[in-house]
Amino acid sequence: AAGVRGIGDSRIENIERMRHAGVDAPMSLIRSPMPSQVDRVVESNSISFDTDCAVLSALAASARRTGRVHDVLIMVELGDLRDGVMPDQLQDTVRHVLALPTLRLRGIGTNLACRNGIEPSDENMAELSGLVDDVEETFGIGIDIVSGGNSANLDWLGSTASVGRVNDLRLGESILLGRNPLTRDSIAGLHTDAVTLVAEVIESKRKPTRPRGHAGQSAFGVVADDPIGVDDVDLPDEIWQTIVAAGRQDIDPDDLSPSHDVTVLGASSDHLILRTSTEMSPGDTVRFAPGYSALLRAATSPYVATVLHDH
């Protein structure tokens, strides 16, 4: 109802689960397939985003063995230095695809902002459109999908005089968290509280503010000058230290916004350590607003249950 035309995921395992659950929507594998998984990618009836000719050849061979034609989208590098062929290699890659009869070239795309925060702009989006035009002219073909990027493209989309050839965006953070990934500012008309992380208390005790003893590296290789993360000479000798049952394998402790009377002090693999204003009881819950990094881990952790509420 909101205009989504398909579902993208970077893991073939998730696409397979959605297929097995009866989700009959266009699916895109938005990370170049691992060679060890090409058979599963072809069988999933998804379009794969590809960057390497060897992988493309492996996909074509798998499709040939099973009597299928596999759809591909070639990713091109336009500044953020993550995935994609260099612009001057695009036509050679297209030529390679067109020589493989069990592959069908459906699109050309790019990705920005994820690694180095490079912003989508009229300049790099026009470059993408120009590359698509050149491919069509050189090979006498039509390109159906021109995928301009992700949620970071929304500012550009709202300000540009022309989107050029771009007709596809891969939106995640903007829909789920209602924020612009480039600034983390809220997006007008979207909710920023659609997702809440609820963690259960397993311990709450009065404990010293500072650790004692010589400090080596923590479990994650950190030697903290200020182990509790608060530089305040007026801290009390003791605080209410509360632990909830979540850790770094489930969430990013640096990307959680708790309620005003809770402070995140730190985390180990399985424990999230908090300062609370009062003692809490085991079984009580603490609520957090997750950012993108925290949501990513929580949504993929098998130890975090996902509960959907229809408002």
C-alpha positions, 0 to 999 in steps of 0.5 A: 500500500505504501508503494513498495514493489519488491523485497531486498535482502543481502542474505540468501538464507532470508530470501529462502525463508520468505519463499518458504513462508509463501511470500510471492513478491519480487525478491532481490539479493542485494549483495553479490552472491557467494560462489558457494551459494549460486545454486541457491540464488538461482533457485530462489527466483530472485534477481541478484546484484552482481559485481564480478564476472567469475560470479556471473559465470557461475550463476549462468552455469547453475541456471544452465544446469537447471534449465532456468534464466537468472536475472542480474543487476550490475552494480557500479562504483560511484564514489563510496568505495563499497561494491561495484565495478568501476565505471570504465569496466561497466561495458565489459561486464555488460558484454560478459553478461550478454554472452551468457544466454542463461543470464538476463540483464535487468538493471544497473545500480549503485550504492552510496553512503554505506561505507564512507557516507558519500552523499547521492547528488545530481552529479553522481546520479547523472553519471549513473543515468549517463552510464545506462544511456551509454550501455543501451546505445552501445549494445542496442538493449533496454535497461529496465531497472536503474537502482540509484541507492538506498535511504540516503537518496531521499534528500536528493530525490526531494530536491532534484529537478530530474531523477534522470533514469533512476526508477528504483531505490532500496529503502530500509532505515527510512521506512523502519526508523523514519530517519535520514541515514546521512544526518539521522534527522527524522523524515517528515511524515514518518514515525521514528518510534516504530521499533522498540527494543524491550530487554528483561532485567536479570539483576539490579544491585547497589554497586560501586561506581568505579571498578577496582584492581588493575585494568587490562583489556576487556573481553572486546579488547578495550582498556577504558580510561573511564570504565563507566563512560561518565566523566563526573567528579561528583559521581556517588560512590555507589549506584543502582547497577541494573543488568538486562539480558542482551549483549553485543551479540544481540545489540550495539550498546552505543546505538541505544537510546534508553528512557531519561532515567537510564544510562547505558554503562557498557556491555559484554557478549550477553550482558547490557549494564545500565545505571538506573535511578532505582532498584529494579526487579528481575523480570522488569523490562527496560525499553530502548529506541534502537538506531540502525546498528542496534536494530540490525543486530537485534533483528538478526539475533536468534535470541531476540524475539520479534513481536508485531503490533498493529496500531 
